[in-house]
Amino acid sequence: MLPQRMLRVVCVVALTLATAASAQQAPFGTAAEARAMLERVVAAVKADKAQALAMFNQGEDGCKDRDLQPFCFNGSDGTVTAATVPHVLGTDIRALKDKTSKTCGQELYHAAREGNITEVSDLLPRPGTDPPL
């Protein structure tokens, strides 16, 4: 079992109802793809936390796939410790608001529980399509 104060790993998921031809990759990730990424990143943190966080920050080894990307925050104080968006590093996840001013960061912080997968809906910008955070 992992220590209680271990970083909580959250995979940001954006879903779309649009479909693409089978020969093309959809522009956005699916719930199944997000869950698979989440399982990979949790395994990476358990294997070597420092290496995993560096990998997440760089978006390497499948840690950035269209609009799917993991980020980590410290469970004790909400400090973002890994993200593919550099200016988010070191900020408090609880202060994160989406484009409607919904405090989705607070929801993420409270929803993150070791061993549980929870979905939090938000309107955060999609990488490369909306204005950045």
C-alpha positions in Angstrom: 0.0 0.0 0.0 1.3 3.5 -0.8 1.9 6.1 1.9 -1.0 8.3 2.7 0.9 11.4 1.7 1.9 10.1 -1.7 1.1 12.3 -4.7 -2.4 11.8 -6.0 -2.3 11.2 -9.7 -5.0 12.6 -11.8 -5.5 12.1 -15.5 -7.2 15.0 -17.2 -9.9 13.7 -19.4 -11.7 15.6 -22.2 -14.5 13.7 -23.9 -16.1 14.5 -27.2 -19.1 13.1 -29.0 -17.6 13.6 -32.4 -16.5 10.5 -34.2 -13.8 10.1 -36.8 -13.3 7.7 -39.7 -11.7 4.4 -38.5 -8.6 5.2 -40.6 -8.0 8.5 -38.7 -7.3 9.1 -35.0 -10.0 11.1 -33.3 -9.0 14.6 -32.3 -9.7 14.0 -28.7 -9.1 11.0 -26.4 -11.8 8.7 -25.2 -12.8 7.7 -21.7 -11.2 4.3 -22.3 -8.0 5.9 -23.5 -7.9 8.1 -20.4 -8.4 5.2 -18.1 -5.6 3.3 -19.8 -3.3 6.3 -19.5 -4.3 6.7 -15.8 -3.4 3.0 -15.1 0.0 3.5 -16.9 0.9 6.7 -15.0 -0.1 5.2 -11.6 2.1 2.2 -12.3 5.0 4.6 -13.3 4.6 6.6 -10.1 4.7 3.4 -8.0 7.8 2.1 -9.9 9.8 5.4 -9.7 8.1 8.6 -8.6 10.9 11.0 -9.6 11.3 9.5 -13.0 7.5 9.4 -13.6 7.1 13.1 -12.6 9.9 14.1 -15.0 8.2 12.0 -17.7 4.9 13.7 -17.1 6.4 17.2 -17.3 8.0 16.4 -20.6 4.9 14.6 -22.0 7.1 11.6 -22.8 6.4 7.9 -23.1 2.7 8.3 -23.9 2.1 10.9 -21.3 0.6 13.4 -23.7 -1.9 12.1 -26.2 -4.0 14.7 -27.9 -6.0 16.2 -25.0 -5.1 13.5 -22.5 -2.3 14.3 -20.2 -1.6 13.4 -16.6 -0.8 15.9 -13.9 0.1 15.4 -10.2 -0.5 17.4 -7.1 0.6 16.9 -3.5 -2.2 15.4 -1.5 -1.2 17.4 1.6 -1.2 21.0 0.2 -2.5 20.8 -3.4 0.8 21.9 -5.0 1.0 20.8 -8.6 4.2 18.8 -8.9 3.9 17.5 -12.5 2.1 18.9 -15.6 2.7 19.3 -19.3 1.7 23.0 -18.9 4.9 24.4 -17.2 3.3 27.6 -15.7 0.9 25.4 -13.7 3.8 23.7 -11.8 4.0 24.9 -8.2 0.5 26.3 -8.1 -2.3 25.2 -5.8 -4.7 22.8 -7.7 -7.5 24.0 -5.4 -7.4 27.5 -7.0 -7.8 26.1 -10.6 -11.0 27.4 -12.3 -12.4 26.6 -15.7 -13.5 29.1 -18.3 -16.9 29.4 -16.5 -15.1 30.2 -13.2 -16.1 26.8 -11.7 -13.6 25.9 -9.1 -12.8 22.5 -10.6 -9.4 22.3 -8.9 -11.2 22.2 -5.5 -13.3 19.3 -6.9 -10.2 17.5 -8.2 -8.5 17.9 -4.9 -11.4 16.5 -2.9 -12.2 13.7 -5.4 -8.6 12.3 -5.5 -8.5 9.2 -3.3 -5.9 6.5 -3.4 -7.3 3.4 -5.2 -10.4 5.2 -6.6 -11.1 6.6 -10.1 -13.4 9.5 -10.0 -14.6 11.7 -12.8 -14.8 15.5 -12.4 -16.4 17.5 -15.2 -15.0 20.9 -16.2 -14.5 23.2 -19.1 -10.7 23.5 -18.9 -9.0 24.5 -22.2 -8.1 21.7 -24.5 -4.4 21.8 -25.4 -3.8 23.6 -28.7 -7.4 24.5 -29.2 -8.4 27.0 -26.5 -6.6 29.8 -24.7 -4.1 28.3 -22.2 -4.8 28.2 -18.4 
